[in-house]
Amino acid sequence: MLQPIYLHRGLTLLPGQADLRQLLSGATQLVSTAVPAGSALDLECHGSYLGDVDMSDLAPDRSVKKTTERQSRWLINTAVRTKDALTPLFSGAETKGLYIGLGTVDCDEADEQAFLASCTTQDLSDHKLTHNNPMVGLILLNTTATSHISQMCQITGQNCCFSHLQDGGANAAIEASYDLAEQRIELALVGGGAHKITPWYLLANETYWRSFSKLWLTEAAAFFVMSHQPSANRLLARYRGRRGSGGDWTALIRQLALHLTEWPKHRLMQIIISGGMPDQQQIKLQLQNVAGAAELIFIEDGCGFIGAASCAAAVNLALELLQDNVAGPDAEGLDAVLVLTLGPSQQFSYLLTGKQP
């Protein structure tokens, strides 16, 4: 018999230590500036940037300080602080796994402003390939960040890496839930990070960016924990599918509606959506039949495109909303939140979390 899986809230790191809930409500806003490389690609692109993080209080090994780059440190810092906030869970689990969506590190710390002001896409590509050996300029992040996270969080079981886009964060959560359900591990640290905003990042995903009328990229990291240790909120359902080539999300959203009929005792309080930005209006219309009284929240409306960090950030927000709802007037009726991810590779994934039946 499959064991139940419970979700435990972790940390979400955004520029300026911003709070996602406050951003989505409009109470605060992230500072964004034009991305110089955007003009080279003929993109209207703005970015919200994370500074470096101070990990001195975490007492990292000297090798962590020597081998990590700024983007790696966002991930290590957020993962280890999530572990520290949930120390009893980690202490009580013998087998642990790390599931993370992340990309590569671009060693260029800053755009070359003068060059970018007048270059074309071809100029930028040629310049980077000529002046930066790609295998030096792009260092696999999972050779540093994930190994350091595993070491500092004492994770010796599964270690799985996925892409830096929304699909990567969703795949990390889905795969973690499978391994937990099949009792390969007792606890999973799940999360992801947005790719650092650089010319390489824009070039690598140029085709996808062109589907946006305006592009807002944000650097971020987020983690949460799945385990067999009981908590207030259980993973009630999860699903991963893919839409047909050239098709829309209609069939998958209809399938989602059918899946939700299996949970009549759990009325949705919120549907938190990440991805599908070019199709946002169409998705809103189609989800209205599924949502009922639930509010639809698009992560990107508040913080821009945060890639693989979006699923974990959405889960953390869902757990915060459910916690605040416990003492509310509708606590007996509205007791579940759906986290839905629509990835650029046409992947459709969701996690349904809420009170135990």
N, C-alpha and C positions, 0 to 999 in steps of 0.2 A: 504493500500500500504506500502511495506517495505521501510524504510528509508535508504538512502545510508550510508555507513560506511567509515570513513576516518582513516588513520594510521598516527601516530605522533611518531617521532623518540625519543627513550629513551637512556638509558646508558647500556653499556656492560663492565663488570668488568672481567679482565683477569690478570694473574700473571704479576707483574712488570709494571702494568698500560699499558700493551701492546695494540696496536691498531690492530684490526682484519684485516683491509684492508692491513696494512703494513706486517702483518704476511703472508697473502695469496699471496702477491706479491713477497715474499722472501726478502724484504728489512730489516726485523728484524726476530729474532727467539726467541722462548721461551726457557728458561733454563729448562732442565729436568734431573732428576736423577733416578737411579734404585729404585724401590719400594721393600723394604726388604721382605714384605709378598709374593711377586711374586714367590720367590724361593720355598716357602713352598707349593705353588700350582703348581709348575713346569711351571710357566708362565714367558715369557720374558716381563717384565712390567716396564715402566718408567712413572714418574709422574712429572707434573709441578704444583707447590703449591702456593696458595694464603696465604699471611700473614694476620694477624688480621687487621681490619680497624678502623680508628679513626672516631667516630661519635660525638665527643664532640661539634662540631659546629652545629649539628642538635638538640642539647638540648633534648636528649631523656629522658623520664620519668625514675625515679630511678628503677622501676620494670624492665625496659628493660635491664638495666645494670646488674641487679642481676640474671635474669632468662635466659638470652640468652647465647648461646655458639658461638664459632667462626664462625661456618657454618651459624648459624642464622644471625649473624651480617653482613655477606656478602650480604645476601638477603635483610635485612632491609635497609642497607646503600644504595644499588643500587636502590631499590624501592622508597625510600623517596627522593633520589636525582633526580630520574626521575620525581617524582611529583613536586619537587621544580623547575625544569627546565621548566615545563609545567603548572605553577601555574594558568594562566588565564583559561586554560581548566578545571582544577579541580574546580576553583571558580565558573565557569558558569554551572556546572552540579549538579543537585539536587540529582540524584540517580546514585551511582557509585558501581562498582563491582571489586573484586580481583580474578584473575584467575592465578594459579601458579602451576608449576610442581616442586616438591621437594621430598626429601626422608626422612630419619630419621637421627638423630644425634647420632654418635658413641661417647660416652663420653671419650674414650681413645684418648688423644691428641697426643700420639706418639707411634710408633711401638716399641715393645720390641726387640731390635736389637739382643741380644745374643740368645734369645729363637728362634727367627725366622731363625737364621743362619743354624739350623740343624733340624728343625721340618718338619713333613709331614702335608698334608691336615688334616688328622684325628687328629694329635697332636694339630694343631692349633684350630680346632673346639672344641675338648675336653677341651683344656685349657681355651678358651674363655667362654664356657658354665659353667665350674667349678669355674673360678675365677671372672667372671662377670655375675651377674644375668641378663639374656637377657632383662628383662623389665626395668632394671636400666641402663644397658649399651646402650640400644637403646631407646631414648626418642623421641616420635613423634614430628617432627619438626613443624607440623602445629598447635600444641598447643601453641607454642611460637612465631615463626616468623610471621605467618599469622595474628595472633591477634595483634601483635605489629605494623605490617605494616598497618592493617586496622585502628588502633587507630591513628597512626601518619599521615596517609593520609586521615583521616576522611571518611572512606569507611563504610557505614552502610547498603549497599544492599547485593548483591550476594557475596558469599565467597566460592570459589571452589578450591580444591586441587587435584593434579594428581601425577603420579609417577615421579621418579627422572631420568628416561631414556628419550630418544628423544620423544617417544610417549607422555609423560606427557606434555612437552612443547607445542607440536602440538595440543594436546587435549585442553589445556588451551586456545589457540588462537581460535580454532574452536568453542568451547562452548561460549566464549565471543562474537564471531560474531553472533551466534544464538540469544543470549539474547539481543544484541543491535538491531538486525534486527526486533525482536519481541517487541521492546520498553520496555523491562523489566527494562533496565537501560539506562542511557544517556552516560556513560563513563565506560571503562574497563581498569584497570591496569593489563597488561598481562606479564608474564615472568616465570622465573624458575632458578634453581640453580643446578650445578653439585654436586654430592655427595662428601663429604670430602673423601680423599683417605686414607683408613684404612684397616686393615685385614678383618673387618666385611664386608666392601664394596666388597672386592674381593671374599670372601666366598659366599655372597648372590647372586652374579651374575656369579659364576664360570662357569656354563655351557655356557653362552653367550660369556664370555671372551675366551673360548677355540676355538671359530670360527675365532680368529685373529691369524695371524702368529706373529705379534708383537703388543703389546698393549701399547698405550700412553694415559694416563688419565690426565686430566687437571681440576683443580678447577676453577669455574667461576660462574658468575651470570649475568643475563641480563633482562631488562624490556623495554616495549614500551607501547603506549596507543592507544586504539581504541575509537572513539567517533563519534557522529553525527555532530560535529563541523567541517565545511568544511576546508580542507587543500589541498595542491597540489596533494596529492596522495590518491586515493580511493581504497578500497578493491573491486576489479573487479570480483573476483570469489574465491570460496573456495570449498574444497572437502575432504572427509575422507572415505576411504575404507580399505579393508583388503584382502591380497592375501590368496589363498588356502593353506592348510597345505602341506608342502613339495614342493610347486610350486615356480616359480620365479616371477619376477616383470613384465614380458612381457605383460600380459593382462591389468594390471593397467596402464602401460605406454602407451599402445595403446588407452586406454580410455582417458588418459590425452591429447593425440594428438587430439582426437575428441572434447574434451571440448575446446581446444584452438582455434579450427576453428570458434567458436562462437564470437571470438574477432579479426576480421580481421583488425581492425583499430589500433590494438596494437601489434606492432612487438617487440618481446622479445629482451631485451638488455643483460640480464643475466639469467641463471638458477642457483640458489644457493641451493645446496643439502646438507642435513645432514643425516647421517646414511647409512645403506646398505654397510658398509665398506668391508666385505668379498666378496660382489658381485660387487665391484666398477667398474671393467673393463667391466663386462657385462652390467651394468647400463649405463655406458658412451656410449657404442655402440648403445644401444637401444634408448637413448635420442637424439642421433645425428639427427635422422629423425624429432624429435619434435623441436629441438633447432634452426634449420636454422642457422642464423649468430650469434646466442647468444653464449656467452662463458659459459662453464660449470665450476662451482666452487664447490669444496667439502670442507665444513667447516673444517672437520677433518684433511685435508692436512696441514692447517696452525696452528691449535691450539690443535689438539688431540681430544679425546672424552670428550665433555663437557655436555653430557646428556641433561637434561630438559632445560638448558640454550641455547641450540643450535638454537631452533626456533626463540626465541626473538633476539638472536645475529644476525641471518640471516636476520630477518626483519629490524633491525637497519642498517645493511650493505646495504640492498636493498634500503632503503630510502636515505641513504647517496649517493649511486650511482645515483639514480634518481635525487637528488638535484644537483649533479655536472654535470649531463647531460643536464640540462635545457638550458644552454647557449652554448652547444656544437654544432658542425656542423650537427649532426644527430638528433637533438632534436625533429624534427617533425616526424621522423620515428621510432626511438627506444625509446619507452616511457613506457615500462612495465618490471617488474622483477618478476620471479616466484620463490617462496620459497618452496622447496620440502623436505618433511621429510619421511624417510623410517625407521620405528622403529623396534626394536628387537622383538616385539610381532606381527610382520607381518603387522603392520598398515602402510598405505600409505596416506599421507595428503599433501595438498598444499594450498598456499595462492598466488593469483595473484594480484599484486598491481601496480598502475601506474596512469597516468594522467586521469582526468575525460573524458569520451567520449564526 
